[in-house]
């Protein structure tokens, strides 16, 4: 296993074990868009092309954060399903279904 693969595995485990990180990412992304919207519409005369491009880019962050959250919830569903299968095998008298 390379260092990059090990880092990816460690990051996935960390994100999976601490769901608050994914929730905070979604909240932070939405807060950034909300704050930027306030700033843009508060100073309409000072909006340049660069500011408009940055503002448009910000709208991608909540979508990415929500996709990240959905991935996290999908991982949790897989874990619950796997644990249920293990319990079924343990509950059967001969260890087989």
C-alpha positions as CSV (number, residue, x, y, z in Angstrom):
1,X,0.0,0.0,0.0
2,X,1.4,3.4,-1.0
3,X,1.4,6.4,1.2
4,X,-1.3,8.0,-0.8
5,X,-3.6,5.0,-0.5
6,X,-2.9,4.8,3.2
7,X,-3.8,8.5,3.6
8,X,-7.0,8.0,1.7
9,X,-8.0,5.1,3.8
10,X,-7.2,6.9,7.0
11,X,-9.1,10.0,5.9
12,X,-12.2,7.8,4.9
13,X,-12.1,6.1,8.3
14,X,-11.7,9.4,10.1
15,X,-14.6,10.9,8.2
16,X,-16.7,7.8,8.8
17,X,-16.1,7.7,12.5
18,X,-16.9,11.4,13.1
19,X,-20.1,12.3,11.3
20,X,-20.1,15.8,12.8
21,X,-17.4,16.7,10.2
22,X,-19.7,16.1,7.3
23,X,-22.5,18.0,9.0
24,X,-20.3,21.0,9.7
25,X,-19.1,20.9,6.1
26,X,-22.6,21.3,4.8
27,X,-23.4,24.0,7.3
28,X,-20.2,25.9,6.5
29,X,-20.8,25.7,2.7
30,X,-24.3,27.1,3.1
31,X,-23.1,29.8,5.5
32,X,-20.4,30.9,2.9
33,X,-23.0,31.2,0.2
34,X,-25.4,33.1,2.5
35,X,-22.6,35.5,3.6
36,X,-21.4,36.1,0.0
37,X,-25.0,36.7,-1.2
38,X,-25.4,39.3,1.6
39,X,-22.1,41.0,0.6
40,X,-22.9,41.0,-3.1
41,X,-26.4,42.5,-2.8
42,X,-25.3,44.9,0.0
43,X,-22.7,46.6,-2.4
44,X,-24.2,46.1,-5.8
45,X,-22.3,49.1,-7.3
46,X,-18.9,47.5,-6.4
47,X,-19.4,44.1,-8.0
48,X,-16.7,43.5,-10.5
49,X,-16.3,40.6,-12.9
50,X,-13.9,38.9,-10.5
51,X,-16.3,39.1,-7.7
52,X,-19.1,37.8,-9.9
53,X,-17.0,34.8,-10.9
54,X,-16.1,34.1,-7.2
55,X,-19.7,34.4,-6.3
56,X,-20.8,32.0,-9.0
57,X,-18.1,29.5,-7.9
58,X,-19.4,29.5,-4.3
59,X,-22.7,28.0,-5.5
60,X,-20.9,24.8,-6.3
61,X,-19.7,24.3,-2.7
62,X,-23.1,23.4,-1.1
63,X,-23.7,20.8,-3.8
64,X,-20.3,19.2,-3.2
65,X,-20.9,19.3,0.6
66,X,-24.3,17.7,0.2
67,X,-22.8,14.9,-2.0
68,X,-20.2,14.4,0.6
69,X,-22.9,14.1,3.2
70,X,-24.8,11.6,1.0
71,X,-21.7,9.5,0.6
72,X,-21.3,9.5,4.4
73,X,-24.9,8.4,5.0
74,X,-24.5,5.7,2.3
75,X,-21.5,4.3,4.1
76,X,-23.5,4.2,7.3
77,X,-26.3,2.3,5.7
78,X,-23.8,-0.3,4.3
79,X,-22.3,-0.7,7.8
80,X,-25.8,-1.2,9.4
81,X,-26.7,-3.7,6.7
82,X,-23.4,-5.6,7.2
83,X,-23.9,-5.7,11.0
84,X,-27.4,-7.1,10.5
85,X,-26.1,-9.9,8.3
86,X,-23.5,-10.7,10.9
87,X,-26.1,-10.9,13.6
88,X,-28.2,-13.2,11.4
89,X,-25.3,-15.6,11.0
90,X,-24.6,-15.5,14.7
91,X,-28.2,-16.2,15.6
92,X,-28.5,-19.3,13.4
93,X,-27.7,-22.6,15.3
94,X,-25.2,-24.0,12.9
95,X,-23.7,-20.6,11.8
96,X,-25.4,-20.9,8.4
97,X,-28.6,-19.5,7.1
